[in-house]
Amino acid sequence: ASIETSAASATSAAGSAASADDVRVSVLETVLWKRLAEANNLRELATPWIELQCGLIGAERGLVALTKDGVNPQALASWPEGASQVALLAAAAAAAEQRRGVVQQAPASGASDATGVLLSYPILQGDRAIGAAAVELDGKAASDLRRITRQLQWGVAWLRERILADLVAQSERQRRTSVVALELLASVFNTEGFAAACRAAATALAHEFGCERVGIGFSRYGTIRVAEISHTAQFGQNMNTVRLIRDAMEEAMDQRTALLYPGSPDEPHVTRAHAALAGAHNSGCILTVPMFAHDR
């Protein structure tokens, strides 16, 4: 009876530990899926994706790589962080070059001579490889290679569709940018005179981007002169608002860079004039973009 009780207790403890592990895995997967859904760029997407794949497959490590020429992929994300990428990159390159799934023997590591398996699968856009995913499996996991290959194929198919959707969205943003630029040019060219052209440009920019105010200024003899401010019928160069806008423009011109206020905490650029303008008008944010012609 004593032995039976001890065995039952041990079984119960083992079951509780397994349940706790299942809960931790479930919570981790939920977090990773949330990160996938909220990813704003490809790197933010690839990191939780490869971690999820390794968890679902039971891989010891994994990597996602992208390529521009189809044969030289560059690592985008890997798991676990800091693990060696040499063998995985080579496997990804093989899959991208051959445009098919590739199974290779993994190099032995440590004191053990036992080796696992490297499984890689290309990310295809038509007949062109735009990247590949590679995972390393131990000997035990490698025995279930058919299921693991199918899981990686499904995962890569999802990742490919997301990458292609992002590329389409990027193309649409670029198209929209071109349309806005052409519409801006058209509004300027349909005016007569410099002042009217500045007014048309400021008004068009304010309307397109929902700005409270757009100012346009030009440098002459090293000093900025504000040429136009949208939503303002008349203004003089000595008005407080004009002075503050001019100071912000000169701040960006002096540093030869676009300035966004408020910026990130580690932003190295000076934005005192922008802070003064924001404080005076209770502005949510201010963007100042220098316009260069022949590096001037």
Buried (B, 14 or more C-beta within 10 A) or exposed (E): EEEEEEEEEEEEEEEEEEEEEEEEEEEEBEEBEEBBEEBEEBEBBBBBBBBBBBBBBBBBBBBBBBBEEBEEBEBBBBBEEEEEBEBBBBBBBBBBBBEEBBBBEBEEBEEEEEBBBBBBBBBBEEEEBBBBBBBBBBEEBBEEEEEBBEBBEEBBEEBBEBBEEBEEEEEEEEEEEEEBEEEBEEBBEEBEEEEEBBBBBBBBBBEBEEBEBBBBBBBEEEEBEBBBBBEBEEBEEEBEBBBBBBBBBBBBBEBEEEBBBBEEEEEEBEBEBBBBBBEEBEBEEBBBEBEEEEEE
